[in-house]
Amino acid sequence: MIIKTIEFIQSVDDWKKCPDLPHPEYAFIGRSNVGKSSLVNMLANRKSLAKTSSKPGKTQTINHYLVNNSWYLVDLPGYGYATISKTMREMWTRMIEEYMINREALQLVFVLIDVRIEPQENDINFINNLGELGIPYAVIFTKSDKVSKQKLTEHITMFMNKLKESWEELPPYFVTSAVNSTGRENILEYINSINKQFYIDKSV
Ligand code: GDP
């Protein structure tokens, strides 16, 4: 897919305020510092489209970008800040869950995982919660340029084995690097194929 246009639409703190145009949408989420802003910028082929990660304590928002006038890329606030208060954490959980459950046009949540490190409990918990909520997702392993091929395979296998403990079917996954644009085409093509199905379903 070629990205011809991408425009920032809005930042909101409640799913009810999300744009009402019925485009299919794809949300990106992960632990803070996982490389989400870098990935969004890499996919969009822009230097600084995504805002740098909001610091703990700041307002956390759902950010919509409209791509090629036909789909939304949604940048969700990250989880896993060590210093965040319980109240903030609860607000985050509520905002994200309500968004994911209620947003009808949401096709898929991309969960970003830092491929350099071993499976983290909060990532696994987040994914298992998606299962309980019935939200379709795919995994994006980030920062692949920072590890050897061997470590890459090892960590992906470890992560998938961890998921196997609670999932019968494993999710699709993508390996990316924001530094050399690894995985860009695969992700955009994957989105493209879901978009096509979305518009076919809408026309019948
Ligand atoms: P966010 O908090 O999830 O939005 O993470 P950022 O996109 O701000 O990235 C966190 C840090 O990781 C920054 O220093 C980035 O430069 C770095 N980073 C992100 N993606 C990559 C990548 O693919 N390769 C490398 N080498 N560094 C990355």
Residues whose N, C-alpha, C, O or C-beta is under 5 A from the ligand:
A	BS01	GDP	R31 S32 N33 V34 G35 K36 S37 S38 L39 S53 T142 K143 S144 D145 K146 T176 S177 A178 V179
